[in-house]
Amino acid sequence: TGVMSDVRVTEHLARIGILLDYSGGRLLFFNAERGLVLFTIRHKFTDAAYPAFALEKAGALTLRTGMELPEFVKHS
């Protein structure tokens, strides 16, 4: 079954981090500059996960993969 959630951010962020902890059952959205978690989805993943992104208003979206884990995630 599909899992879909709206994540709304009230402040302007230059970078939003997204971390999928597949085996731990967590999908985290965080302020990549300050290391603060914005939203967490808990789900028992059993199949492949396919990301999809959309912007509420016209703009640019840049995806970067293979980034090092933030310190706050390493210790959680």
N, CA, C and O of each residue as an XYZ file, in Angstrom:
304
protein
N       0.841     -1.191      0.000
C       0.000      0.000      0.000
C       0.872      1.236      0.000
O       1.979      1.226      0.540
N       0.382      2.284     -0.596
C       1.138      3.533     -0.658
C       0.985      4.345      0.613
O      -0.077      4.352      1.235
N       2.032      5.016      0.985
C       2.012      5.931      2.120
C       2.258      7.319      1.558
O       3.257      7.550      0.877
N       1.344      8.249      1.844
C       1.503      9.601      1.330
C       1.215     10.579      2.460
O       0.204     10.458      3.152
N       2.099     11.539      2.642
C       1.926     12.556      3.676
C       2.351     13.902      3.131
O       3.321     14.003      2.379
N       1.620     14.934      3.515
C       2.025     16.298      3.192
C       2.956     16.788      4.286
O       2.654     16.647      5.471
N       4.076     17.357      3.899
C       5.005     17.966      4.847
C       5.043     19.445      4.510
O       5.494     19.834      3.432
N       4.572     20.261      5.427
C       4.539     21.708      5.197
C       5.554     22.377      6.110
O       5.611     22.106      7.310
N       6.347     23.247      5.523
C       7.385     23.968      6.259
C       6.971     25.430      6.324
O       6.638     26.029      5.301
N       6.991     26.013      7.535
C       6.520     27.388      7.706
C       7.629     28.420      7.572
O       7.342     29.609      7.434
N       8.880     28.002      7.609
C       9.989     28.934      7.436
C      10.705     28.622      6.126
O      10.633     27.499      5.626
N      11.393     29.616      5.573
C      12.134     29.407      4.333
C      13.414     28.631      4.645
O      14.234     29.072      5.451
N      13.578     27.486      4.008
C      14.773     26.664      4.196
C      15.505     26.546      2.865
O      14.889     26.291      1.830
N      16.806     26.731      2.898
C      17.602     26.567      1.684
C      17.802     25.089      1.367
O      17.876     24.701      0.201
N      17.891     24.259      2.423
C      18.115     22.819      2.218
C      17.262     22.017      3.189
O      17.236     22.296      4.388
N      16.570     21.023      2.660
C      15.809     20.084      3.481
C      16.428     18.715      3.273
O      16.584     18.265      2.138
N      16.779     18.057      4.355
C      17.337     16.713      4.281
C      16.236     15.672      4.413
O      15.258     15.872      5.134
N      16.402     14.574      3.719
C      15.459     13.460      3.791
C      16.277     12.199      4.018
O      17.213     11.913      3.271
N      15.920     11.453      5.045
C      16.657     10.239      5.376
C      15.681      9.083      5.502
O      14.728      9.153      6.279
N      15.911      8.027      4.747
C      15.108      6.813      4.854
C      15.893      5.787      5.648
O      16.949      5.328      5.212
N      15.382      5.433      6.804
C      15.930      4.349      7.620
C      15.012      3.152      7.372
O      14.084      2.901      8.140
N      15.278      2.427      6.306
C      14.390      1.357      5.839
C      14.195      0.297      6.917
O      13.060     -0.035      7.262
N      15.288     -0.235      7.450
C      15.172     -1.313      8.441
C      14.603     -0.813      9.763
O      13.956     -1.573     10.483
N      14.834      0.454     10.089
C      14.297      1.029     11.323
C      12.878      1.548     11.176
O      12.250      1.915     12.169
N      12.361      1.584      9.947
C      10.992      2.011      9.716
C      10.754      3.496      9.918
O       9.703      3.893     10.421
N      11.733      4.336      9.525
C      11.583      5.784      9.695
C      11.927      6.515      8.405
O      12.859      6.147      7.691
N      11.164      7.540      8.129
C      11.472      8.486      7.067
C      11.498      9.852      7.729
O      10.475     10.327      8.222
N      12.670     10.488      7.741
C      12.842     11.769      8.424
C      13.043     12.895      7.427
O      13.762     12.744      6.439
N      12.411     14.012      7.691
C      12.636     15.259      6.971
C      13.262     16.206      7.981
O      12.741     16.372      9.084
N      14.383     16.831      7.610
C      15.052     17.680      8.595
C      15.645     18.922      7.960
O      15.936     18.954      6.764
N      15.817     19.945      8.785
C      16.495     21.173      8.389
C      17.962     20.809      8.249
O      18.636     20.569      9.251
N      18.463     20.765      7.034
C      19.821     20.281      6.773
C      20.889     21.238      7.282
O      22.034     20.830      7.476
N      20.542     22.495      7.501
C      21.525     23.462      7.985
C      21.639     23.452      9.503
O      22.724     23.660     10.047
N      20.526     23.211     10.189
C      20.530     23.259     11.652
C      20.437     21.879     12.298
O      20.628     21.754     13.508
N      20.148     20.845     11.516
C      20.058     19.499     12.061
C      18.835     19.269     12.926
O      18.881     18.483     13.872
N      17.736     19.949     12.610
C      16.504     19.806     13.379
C      15.490     18.997     12.587
O      15.243     19.273     11.413
N      14.904     17.993     13.238
C      13.898     17.161     12.576
C      12.618     17.969     12.407
O      12.116     18.557     13.365
N      12.097     17.996     11.196
C      10.855     18.702     10.885
C       9.651     17.772     10.977
O       8.580     18.175     11.430
N       9.835     16.525     10.545
C       8.716     15.594     10.458
C       9.267     14.177     10.356
O      10.267     13.947      9.675
N       8.631     13.239     11.020
C       9.032     11.830     10.948
C       7.818     10.980     10.600
O       6.746     11.139     11.184
N       7.996     10.090      9.656
C       6.968      9.108      9.316
C       7.490      7.752      9.768
O       8.616      7.375      9.446
N       6.676      7.030     10.506
C       7.036      5.671     10.925
C       6.194      4.693     10.106
O       4.977      4.834      9.991
N       6.880      3.697      9.540
C       6.199      2.737      8.674
C       7.045      1.474      8.595
O       8.271      1.554      8.533
N       6.408      0.317      8.596
C       7.135     -0.935      8.402
C       7.245     -1.168      6.895
O       6.286     -1.582      6.245
N       8.427     -0.894      6.359
C       8.651     -1.051      4.927
C       8.843     -2.528      4.602
O       9.642     -3.213      5.241
N       8.108     -3.012      3.605
C       8.220     -4.417      3.213
C       8.574     -4.571      1.734
O       9.001     -5.641      1.302
N       8.398     -3.517      0.974
C       8.709     -3.533     -0.455
C       9.662     -2.387     -0.765
O      10.044     -1.624      0.122
N      10.035     -2.279     -2.011
C      10.906     -1.182     -2.440
C      10.223      0.159     -2.173
O       9.000      0.271     -2.263
N      11.015      1.162     -1.846
C      10.505      2.516     -1.618
C      10.921      3.390     -2.800
O      12.094      3.418     -3.172
N       9.967      4.097     -3.384
C      10.223      4.955     -4.540
C       9.905      6.398     -4.165
O       8.748      6.715     -3.887
N      10.893      7.272     -4.152
C      10.629      8.663     -3.760
C       9.926      9.446     -4.864
O      10.136      9.204     -6.052
N       9.094     10.382     -4.446
C       8.443     11.317     -5.365
C       8.409     12.674     -4.678
O       8.119     12.762     -3.485
N       8.703     13.726     -5.421
C       8.771     15.068     -4.855
C       7.930     16.019     -5.683
O       7.816     15.867     -6.899
N       7.339     17.002     -5.015
C       6.566     18.039     -5.698
C       6.751     19.349     -4.950
O       6.913     19.360     -3.729
N       6.726     20.436     -5.678
C       6.803     21.768     -5.089
C       5.419     22.399     -5.125
O       4.696     22.274     -6.113
N       5.055     23.078     -4.038
C       3.746     23.725     -3.985
C       3.655     24.878     -4.985
O       2.609     25.097     -5.596
N       4.756     25.611     -5.146
C       4.810     26.730     -6.091
C       5.936     26.469     -7.082
O       6.817     25.646     -6.833
N       5.899     27.174     -8.202
C       6.954     27.019     -9.206
C       8.311     27.345     -8.595
O       8.435     28.295     -7.822
N       9.310     26.573     -8.932
C      10.648     26.787     -8.398
C      11.585     25.709     -8.893
O      11.253     24.944     -9.798
N      12.749     25.656     -8.296
C      13.760     24.665     -8.678
C      13.964     23.682     -7.528
O      13.866     24.042     -6.355
N      14.245     22.458     -7.886
C      14.504     21.407     -6.909
C      15.774     20.687     -7.331
O      15.862     20.182     -8.450
N      16.753     20.636     -6.443
C      18.007     19.937     -6.711
C      18.115     18.774     -5.740
O      17.972     18.958     -4.532
N      18.365     17.586     -6.255
C      18.528     16.406     -5.407
C      20.000     16.047     -5.325
O      20.701     16.013     -6.336
N      20.458     15.779     -4.112
C      21.830     15.320     -3.900
C      21.752     13.992     -3.164
O      21.065     13.880     -2.149
N      22.450     12.995     -3.669
C      22.427     11.678     -3.040
C      23.810     11.325     -2.524
O      24.808     11.943     -2.897
N      23.851     10.325     -1.662
C      25.125      9.843     -1.160
C      25.787     10.759     -0.155
O      27.004     10.711      0.023
N      24.999     11.596      0.507
C      25.550     12.516      1.498
C      25.864     11.747      2.787
O      25.264     10.706      3.056
N      26.795     12.259      3.571
C      27.121     11.656      4.861
C      25.975     11.893      5.838
O      25.325     12.937      5.800
N      25.731     10.917      6.711
C      24.675     11.062      7.706
C      24.976     12.215      8.648
O      26.116     12.373      9.085
N      23.970     13.024      8.968
C      24.173     14.092      9.945
C      24.467     13.506     11.327
O      24.023     12.401     11.639
N      25.200     14.231     12.144
C      25.573     13.757     13.484
C      24.355     13.413     14.330
O      24.370     12.417     15.053
N      23.289     14.231     14.252
C      22.135     13.974     15.114
C      21.451     12.655     14.767
O      20.781     12.072     15.620
N      21.604     12.178     13.542
C      21.010     10.903     13.140
C      21.878      9.746     13.610
O      21.355      8.703     14.003
N      23.181      9.912     13.575
C      24.098      8.849     13.988
C      23.885      8.453     15.440
O      24.139      7.308     15.814
N      23.424      9.384     16.259
C      23.292      9.141     17.693
C      21.851      8.895     18.120
O      21.567      8.827     19.316
N      20.936      8.762     17.160
C      19.532      8.545     17.553
C      19.146      7.089     17.424
O      18.006      6.724     17.711
